[in-house]
Amino acid sequence: MHLSAAKDTPAERRLLTFCTRGDDLLRKLRPGIDGVILATTYGTSTFLPQVWEELSDPEVFLGELCRKHGAPSSAWRTQALLRVEVYQANHFSESDPGLGD
């Protein structure tokens, strides 16, 4: 059995400010380090920093984050009302070899 948990660090959340062009947002993200909270007029969703392991391309990462809360995958580029926060998370993992995976 494999247990995994993450605890975000809300005191260290920070709002990203960026130009309305998506390229500026892409430059400010830190893949593999930042968890991202993205809010559009459709809703809000988050990905933990570990999600970068599966979605390493920042454009794909943001597109899937939009889709997670029902927004079009291009919403991070096109929404006038867009809020992006980043945070780090402490990741804990434990395997018990006696229980199997």
WOVEN-V174895 format. One record per backbone hydrogen bond with DSSP energy under -1.0 kcal/mol. CO is the residue of the C=O (numbers start at 1). NH is the residue of the N-H. E is the energy in kcal/mol with one decimal. If there is no record, write none. Layout:
co: {CO;CO}
nh: {NH;NH}
e: {E;E}
This chain:
co: {1;3;5;7;9;10;14;22;23;24;25;30;30;35;36;37;38;39;43;45;47;48;49;50;51;51;57;58;59;60;61;62;63;64;66;66;67;72;74;74;75;80;83;84;85;86;87;88;90;92;94;96}
nh: {96;94;92;90;12;13;86;26;27;28;29;33;34;87;47;85;45;83;40;38;36;51;52;53;54;55;61;62;63;64;65;66;67;68;69;71;70;75;77;78;79;82;39;16;37;14;35;9;7;5;3;99}
e: {-2.3;-2.6;-3.2;-2.8;-2.4;-1.5;-2.4;-2.3;-1.8;-1.1;-1.1;-2.2;-2.5;-1.8;-2.0;-2.6;-2.0;-2.4;-2.9;-2.8;-2.1;-1.8;-1.5;-1.6;-1.4;-2.4;-2.9;-2.5;-2.1;-2.8;-2.0;-2.1;-2.2;-1.8;-1.2;-2.2;-1.7;-2.2;-1.9;-1.5;-2.7;-1.0;-2.8;-3.0;-3.0;-2.2;-4.1;-1.6;-2.4;-2.7;-3.0;-1.9}
